[in-house]
Amino acid sequence: MRTYRTLLAGSVALMAVAACGSGGAGGSSSHAISGPIKLVGLWEVKGESPAAIDDYQNGAALAIEQITAAGGIAGKPVTLDRVPLSPSDPQKATSQFLQGVDKKPTMILGIPAATSVLAAKTQIDRAGIPLLATSSTTTPIRFGGPGGSKWLWLLQSYDGYKDQAAVKYATETLKASKIGLTGTSESYGTTNIADLTTALQAKSLKPFAVSKYAPNATDVTPTVLAMKGADAVITFAYPVPLAVQLRQFTQNGLNIPTIGSSSTNIAVQYKMVSGDPLKNVYSVVSCDPTQGSQRQLAKDFGTAYQQKYGTVPTDLAADAYDAVWVAKAAIEKAGSTDPAAINKAMAEVTVTDKVVCSDGYHADGAHVLSHDVSVDKFATAGTTQEIQKYTFPVQDAVK
Amino acid sequence: MDKFVALTASGIAYGAVLAVVALGFLVLYKATGVVNFAHGDLVTLGAYLAVWTTTSLGLPTVPGYLAAIALMGLVGVAIERVAYAPLRSRPPMVVVIATLAAAIVIRGIIAVWQGSEPKTLAGPVGNRVVHIAGAAIAEQRLLITGVAAVAVLALLFVFQRTPYGRQVRALAADPEMARLTGVRTRLVAMGAFALSAMLAALAGILIAPLGAVDLNFGFGLMVTAFAAAVLGGFGSLGGVVLGALVIGLIQQLFGGYVLPDYAATFPAIVLFLVIAVRPEGLLNLTRSRL
């Protein structure tokens, strides 16, 4: 009986742990740019959570350094504060967002996960400070959607466009007709698998097979074997299980072209996967900020980043870098630190100068600023080459 | 057929790792009455230590692994001194909560020491595969199965043939009587914590080369291994090994053929079913002692 009680109590404890303005555009005199501009980045750096990376902070800090060297924003100094916001804990996103608001920033940047943006939606509405999110752009957080807000702007291209780009590349360039879909069994994976299925249906195709696995999976053999016979596999998963999947393709003797998301670039950069498992691996990303890019501005950014941090940047670092430049452009267009004026400017501004991940950021009706998606191909050494770029049409607000 | 073979090989290898993790649970439980919920983080720490010994210290693969396992023995002793010895006379739930606290501390230490960025552990056989009945099987999986089998046999020998094993069995059978007859419970407990931590490290080192190591690496393994231990009755080595193999095969074969999206939930379902319907485990070996 004691054994039973101990086991029962232990099980319950274990499961508990598992669950472990005013004013218009043009700038009122009270908000004219007179003092330092404060930007706040909502992202983590290494050590702050299992999923934390330095990429966002590094990219943004590089932009701040370059802007400061060039005279600041509208001639005023600019600072970057940071509040750690976990990409994997949406429950904390609201309080972490409010910590950012408490710093009284001119503008807020970041939030690496769309689920966290969704969780903080009410506070984003109330805060009345423009937020330029660097998360992936999922359907619900677009303007007009349940997680959208008039204060929320989305830097990255719409996830559905990445899905469409993956399907387009698989069917048109790789000539695949039997396309398997895999991903993690949470919001990121399941949402994209649904969008990928829709994109395949638009081409009169059905998924060859669909298989999901847990975000903490250490063995995905059933998923890998379910893809046997496919011409191509499209995967939207977190970096760690994605690395497991790519390795286990090789370990099971399979060499199927696999198209992943920016998680692939992270997995490769952090050396979770290298060598043979990278044969035939591609990714759809906001951009390729490495020497493999087709854009000179991206190559220049990659060079500067590598000189400063000693590592190749990911597209996430480039997103944060671009977010700072977009914020600069919006504040200068507003000519004011008035939040409403900056928010209005966000809707109007077109940013082409210095930015690396788009030929031109301009918000559409859904508040999505980028409409470009790049396809990277990996070499077994881990380097990338941007081999395709797609530009998708602007969107209206979600009805 | 090749799919069945591949899934079976994967299930056996996964079950073998689970068995090693579950035996770590069992050894400690039998010697001290403690269910250690820091065990998953010990699996993680063991893998990180192996990464450290083989990369930062530059030791060859196998000696690096062995050094990591030896270090984990010391970590086990330290946990016994800090999280168990001062609480020995408290109710079991207090000690269980202390192990949860130890888990959080271990995870924090790893994050500070190694950062949160995932690591990879090189395996001695790389990505090589062998073909059996048309199925490609990673040599690492064969290695896992073989090493785990040797570890189980060695553990059997220790508990059946050595004075330490007899003392643990005596404690498991009747703690009071064992103490009255001179069993040195403090030393036995320290040994059990050390052995349990070394088994956790072995499990982490065996499976890490198949994927990547991050701070959550061992947690899922611990939950699944706990289900395996409960399935086996938390009583005997044989029962736990059988439970682990059953869980491994169920997860891979059901995951491969029936409900692939829900493979990860099978162990939790089994855990609840066994506790609700047959808490003594499949083999009714709760009363037997190792």
Boltz contact constraints between the chains, C-beta under 6 A:
constraints:
  - contact:
      token1: [A, 3]
      token2: [B, 286]
      max_distance: 6.0
  - contact:
      token1: [A, 4]
      token2: [B, 279]
      max_distance: 6.0
  - contact:
      token1: [A, 6]
      token2: [B, 92]
      max_distance: 6.0
  - contact:
      token1: [A, 7]
      token2: [B, 230]
      max_distance: 6.0
  - contact:
      token1: [A, 8]
      token2: [B, 275]
      max_distance: 6.0
  - contact:
      token1: [A, 9]
      token2: [B, 93]
      max_distance: 6.0
  - contact:
      token1: [A, 10]
      token2: [B, 35]
      max_distance: 6.0
  - contact:
      token1: [A, 10]
      token2: [B, 96]
      max_distance: 6.0
  - contact:
      token1: [A, 46]
      token2: [B, 115]
      max_distance: 6.0
  - contact:
      token1: [A, 46]
      token2: [B, 116]
      max_distance: 6.0
  - contact:
      token1: [A, 46]
      token2: [B, 117]
      max_distance: 6.0
  - contact:
      token1: [A, 47]
      token2: [B, 111]
      max_distance: 6.0
  - contact:
      token1: [A, 47]
      token2: [B, 115]
      max_distance: 6.0
  - contact:
      token1: [A, 47]
      token2: [B, 116]
      max_distance: 6.0
  - contact:
      token1: [A, 50]
      token2: [B, 116]
      max_distance: 6.0
  - contact:
      token1: [A, 50]
      token2: [B, 214]
      max_distance: 6.0
  - contact:
      token1: [A, 50]
      token2: [B, 215]
      max_distance: 6.0
  - contact:
      token1: [A, 50]
      token2: [B, 216]
      max_distance: 6.0
  - contact:
      token1: [A, 52]
      token2: [B, 116]
      max_distance: 6.0
  - contact:
      token1: [A, 185]
      token2: [B, 261]
      max_distance: 6.0
  - contact:
      token1: [A, 211]
      token2: [B, 260]
      max_distance: 6.0
  - contact:
      token1: [A, 212]
      token2: [B, 261]
      max_distance: 6.0
  - contact:
      token1: [A, 214]
      token2: [B, 264]
      max_distance: 6.0
  - contact:
      token1: [A, 216]
      token2: [B, 216]
      max_distance: 6.0
  - contact:
      token1: [A, 216]
      token2: [B, 220]
      max_distance: 6.0
  - contact:
      token1: [A, 218]
      token2: [B, 207]
      max_distance: 6.0
  - contact:
      token1: [A, 218]
      token2: [B, 211]
      max_distance: 6.0
  - contact:
      token1: [A, 219]
      token2: [B, 14]
      max_distance: 6.0
  - contact:
      token1: [A, 221]
      token2: [B, 10]
      max_distance: 6.0
  - contact:
      token1: [A, 222]
      token2: [B, 255]
      max_distance: 6.0
  - contact:
      token1: [A, 222]
      token2: [B, 256]
      max_distance: 6.0
  - contact:
      token1: [A, 222]
      token2: [B, 260]
      max_distance: 6.0
  - contact:
      token1: [A, 222]
      token2: [B, 263]
      max_distance: 6.0
  - contact:
      token1: [A, 225]
      token2: [B, 3]
      max_distance: 6.0
  - contact:
      token1: [A, 225]
      token2: [B, 6]
      max_distance: 6.0
  - contact:
      token1: [A, 225]
      token2: [B, 256]
      max_distance: 6.0
  - contact:
      token1: [A, 226]
      token2: [B, 260]
      max_distance: 6.0
  - contact:
      token1: [A, 240]
      token2: [B, 118]
      max_distance: 6.0
  - contact:
      token1: [A, 240]
      token2: [B, 212]
      max_distance: 6.0
  - contact:
      token1: [A, 240]
      token2: [B, 214]
      max_distance: 6.0
  - contact:
      token1: [A, 243]
      token2: [B, 212]
      max_distance: 6.0
  - contact:
      token1: [A, 244]
      token2: [B, 211]
      max_distance: 6.0
  - contact:
      token1: [A, 250]
      token2: [B, 127]
      max_distance: 6.0
  - contact:
      token1: [A, 251]
      token2: [B, 127]
      max_distance: 6.0
  - contact:
      token1: [A, 251]
      token2: [B, 138]
      max_distance: 6.0
  - contact:
      token1: [A, 252]
      token2: [B, 136]
      max_distance: 6.0
  - contact:
      token1: [A, 253]
      token2: [B, 129]
      max_distance: 6.0
  - contact:
      token1: [A, 253]
      token2: [B, 136]
      max_distance: 6.0
  - contact:
      token1: [A, 270]
      token2: [B, 117]
      max_distance: 6.0
  - contact:
      token1: [A, 270]
      token2: [B, 118]
      max_distance: 6.0
  - contact:
      token1: [A, 271]
      token2: [B, 120]
      max_distance: 6.0
  - contact:
      token1: [A, 272]
      token2: [B, 118]
      max_distance: 6.0
  - contact:
      token1: [A, 272]
      token2: [B, 120]
      max_distance: 6.0
  - contact:
      token1: [A, 272]
      token2: [B, 212]
      max_distance: 6.0
  - contact:
      token1: [A, 276]
      token2: [B, 127]
      max_distance: 6.0
